[in-house]
Amino acid sequence: MPTRKKSDTAREHGDWAVPYQPADFTDFDPMAFNWTAKAPQPTLADVVHRLVEAEGPIHRQVLHLHAGEVLYEPRLSAGRKRLVDSAAASLVEDGRLVEARDFFDLPDRPCLKARWPLPGLTRRPVEHVAPAERERALLGLVADRPRGLGAEQAVAEAVAFFGWSSRAGGAPGRLMSDLYRLRDSGELVGWPDKLESADGG
């Protein structure tokens, strides 16, 4: 299935589908930033928290990438990445962030949206999209066309939604595994040819 134009996505889907919006740092001066300072503000932990607040669930490698962009170091050294990881770990320890399988997010925040890539911005590979976000996309696609999608069609639609290739990165296999989890948890019924959300939403 050809990848749809991203400008069409909002028209085709419900409010579960949104563009991936990077964190807004227009009020931040990267030239005044000190990588190891604990004060004055902002500290590296502040930058990391702000990124996760805007972009979570966010994969560790995407966090590295976007932290580097914010701080005018698009290719972080291994040492800089360790500093970002240390800041994230301290936020997790303080209860301000949660981390699971290299994805960071705010505590107790449900994944209610799935995000497609805007042109010219980060297109996340499948392994950098949290399972909860992939499942949100699959549930949304099915809800948009109740009993109109089979399992393979839903996978193809999700591949297109995230801007992936059906031949690269193992995306179809991961998405099919996500569908099996949704089926086994009872969130999807009508397996495999006429899928619909169990709650009708």
Disulfide bonds with the S-S distance in Angstrom:
none
